[in-house]
């Protein structure tokens, strides 16, 4: 479902701390199909 599985574990911990970030990442993921997410890392 997501791109960049190597960073998912670290980002999941951040998502628990900031739920708003989780929705933002999911929203951006669907827009760029993970391309934008990988480029931002």
C-alpha positions in Angstrom: 0.0 0.0 0.0 2.8 2.4 0.9 6.2 3.1 -0.7 9.5 3.2 1.2 8.8 0.3 3.6 12.3 0.9 5.1 11.0 4.2 6.7 7.5 3.0 7.6 8.5 1.8 11.0 10.0 5.1 11.9 7.1 7.1 10.4 4.5 5.0 12.2 6.0 6.0 15.5 5.6 9.7 14.4 2.1 9.0 13.3 1.1 7.8 16.8 2.5 11.1 18.2 0.9 13.3 15.6 -2.3 11.7 14.0 -2.7 14.8 11.8 0.6 13.9 10.1 -0.7 10.4 9.4 -3.7 11.8 7.4 -1.4 14.2 5.6 1.0 11.5 4.5 -1.9 9.2 3.4 -3.5 12.1 1.4 -0.1 13.0 -0.2 0.5 9.3 -0.9 -2.8 8.9 -2.9 -2.0 12.1 -4.8 1.5 11.2 -5.8 1.3 7.4 -5.4 4.2 7.5 -3.0 6.5 9.4 -5.5 6.2 12.7 -3.5 6.8 10.9 -0.2 10.0 9.2 -1.4 11.3 12.5 -2.8 10.7 14.4 0.4 12.7 11.8 2.5 
